[in-house]
Amino acid sequence: MKLLLAAACVLALAGGVVDAASARDTGQPFYLVPPSPRQECHNVKDCVSVIGPWVVVPAKGEATFLLLCPKNQGYVGGTDSRASSPAVHVWFDGQIGAPISQSITTSYKLLFHAVAKNARVGVFQPVLGCITLQKHSNGRSTVSARATVPGTSTGSLDYQMRLVVLNAGTNQSATVACPAPEKIVGSWSSLAFVSIDPPSVAHAGAVRTTTRIVGNAVQGSIATALSLPFAPLAEVQIGAVCAR
C-alpha cells in the first residue's frame, strides 16, 4: 500500500498541474495531464484546430488577419486566440443569422481583428476550430416572407488574401482581386511571425507595407530591411474586402 501511494504521489508531482490546497477545497481530483489551454474545439465534434501565426498589433490602430480552414473546405465551428499581453483585445467578424451560436459557421474562413489598449506594440495568434465533414448543416435560418418586411436584406462581405513570405533586404509585391461579380470595398495588410511562442516585436519596424486599390484589386508593396532576422519566419498578408 505504501508503495502504491508513493507512486501516485510521484505521478501527481510529475504532472505538476494542480494546486493541492485548491484541490482539497473544491474536492476536484488531481490531473496527471494538463488540460488544453485552447478552447476552439471544445464540445465541437469532428473538429480540427488551425493555429495561425503571431500577428503584429500596432501601438495605435488595428491589426487584421484572415485565417482559413484546411484546403478551403468545411466551416468554422469554434475560435480562440492567444496574445502577448492582456492589453491586446481580439475579436472577429461574424455574419447575420440565427441561431447566434452557429452564425459564424457559414464559411471556411474568419477575419480576426486586434487592438492594443496600452499603446504598445504586441502580437496575437488567431486560432480556428474547423469542421470539415459535409454532413453537418450550418444551422442558419432565413426569413420566409421577406417581401412583407420593410426595407431590403443586408448584403454580406467576402474576404480574399495572399501571404508573402519575406526575404530580408528586398522589395516584394502582391495583388489580391475580388472575384466577379463582387466589388472591392476595402483592404488590409498585416505582418506576422511563424513561431510557437510569442515572438519579439523588435524587428517589426524592419518591414514597411503600403497598399492601394486599383480597379477591383488591392496592390501591396513590401519593403524589408536587411536587419530582419532569418528566424522566426516573417510574412505579410495582403487582403481585400469584397461586397457581394
N, C-alpha and C positions, 0 to 999 in steps of 0.2 A: 504493500500500500504506500509506504514512504517513497519507494522508487517511482511509482506512478505519479504521485503528487509532485515530486521533484521534476519529472519530465514535463508535466503540464505547466509548471512554473517557467521552465526554460523556454517552452514554446511561446507562452504568453509574452515573455520578455523579448523574445526574438521578433515577434510581430510588432511590438512597440507602438500600438495604435490606440491604446485606451488608457485613460487615467483611472487608477484603482479607486480613488475616492469617489469620482463621479459614477463609476460603475456600481459601487456599493450603494450609493444614494438612490440611483434610479432603478436598480435591480436588473440592469441590462447585462448580457453576457459579454465575456471577453471576445474580441475578434482577432483571429490569427492572421487574417488577410485584410489590409485596409480597404475600405470601400472606394470606388472610383470617385475622383474629385469632380468629374464632369457628369452632367445630367441630360445630355442631348438625346440619349436613347432610353431614358428611364421610363419604364412601363410602355414602351413602344415596341411592338412585335416586328420581326424581320427588319431590324434597324441596323444600318451601317454608319459608323462615325466617319466624318470627313473633317480633318483638322487643318485649318488654314495657316498661313504664315503669320508672323508678327507684323502688324501694320502700324506704321508710324503715325502717331496722333500729334498734330502741331500744337504749340503752346496757345495759339489763337486760331480759331477756325475749326473745321470739321474734317475728319478722315472718313473715307467711303471705300468699301471693298465688297466686291461681288464674289460669293462662294457658290460652287456648283456641286451637284451630286455626281457620282461616278458615271462616266460615259454619257452625260447629259440626259439621264433617264431617271424615272421614278419621281418622287416628290418629297418635300421636306416634312418630316414628322416631328422634329424637335430641334431646339437650338441651345447653344451655350456659348460662353466666351470666357477668356482669361484676360487679365490686364496687369500692367506693371505697377499700378497704384490704384487704391480705392478712389482716387480723384478722377480716374478715367471712366466715363459713363458710356455704355454701349447700348444701342437699340437697333431694330431692323424694320424694314418696310414690309407691312402686311397688305392683305387685299380685303376689299369689301366683300362680305359674305357671311353665311351662317352654316353651322354653329361657329362661334368665335374661336373655340379651341382648335378648329380644323381649317380656319380661314386662310392659313398660310400654306396649306398643303396642296396647292393647285399648280405648283411648278417645281422644277428640279433645281431652282436657283433662288438665292436670297441675298438682298442688298443690306449690308451692315453699315452702321454709322457710329462714330465715336467722337467725343469731345473731352478735353482736359479741363477740369474745373479749377485747377491750381495754377493755370498759366505756365505750365512746364511741359516740355515735350515728353510724351510717353509712348507706349505701344499697347496694342490689344490683339488678341488672337481669336478670330471667329471660328465657330465650330457648328457643324450641321449633323443632325441625325436623319439619314436618308432612308426612305422606304422604297425599295426597288421592285417589289412584286407588283405586277399589273392587276392582280385580283383585288387589290384594295381600292375602294372608292374614296373620292376626296371629301365626301360628306357635305358639300356645299349645296345650298338651296337657292332657288330663284323665285322671283315674284311672278305668279302665273297670270296676273291681269295687269300687265304693265300699261296697256292702253288707257286704263281708267285712272292711273296715278298721275297727278300733275307733274309737269317737268319732264326731263329726259334722264335716262340712266347715265351714271357717271362712266367715263372711259377708264381704261386701265393702262398701266405703263409696262414696258418691256425693257430689259437691260441687256446690253451686249458689251463684251470686253475682250481685251487682248493683254497677255502678260509678256513683258520684255525682260529677259534675264540680262542683267547689267554687266558690262565689261569696263573696268577702270580706265580712265583717260580716253573715252570715246564719246562720240555723238551718235545717238541711235534714234530711230523714229518708228512710229506705228500708227496705223489708221484703222478706225473702227466705224463701220457703217450700220445704219438701221435698215433692216430688210423691208422691201416694199410689201404692203402699202404703208408701213409705219413711217412716221415723221420724227426727226430728231428734235428734242425739246430741251436737252441739257447734256452735260458731260461731267466727268470727274477724272482725277488721277491720284494715285496713291503709291507710296514707297513702302516696301515690305521686305522683311528678312526671314529666311527659312532657317529656323533653329528650334531646338526642343524647349529651351528656357528663354525667358525674355532677353533679347539682345541689348547691347549698349546702343544708345542713340547718338554717340559721339560723332559718328560719321554721317548722320542724316543730312548735314549741310553739304556733303560732297556730291549730292545729286540735285540737279535742277531740272524740273519738268515744266513745260509750257504746253498748253492745248489751245486749239482754235477749231471752230466749227466751219466746215467748208461744204456747202451743199447739204447732203444728208448724212454727213460723216464727221467724225472727230479726228483731227490730226494731232498727234502728240510728238513733241521733240524732247529728247532727254540728253542732257549733258552731264557726264560723270567725271569727277576729278580723279587724278592718279592716286590720291590718298585713300580711295575706297578700298578696304581690305578684300582679300580673296574669299575669306570666310568670316561670318556666315554669308551664304548666297543672298545677293540682293536682287530684287526685281521691282519693276514698276508696272502697275495696272492702269491701262487707259480704258475708260468706259464711256458708253453712250447711253443716254436715257431716251427711249423711243416711245411715242404715243401711238396707241392702236386706234 
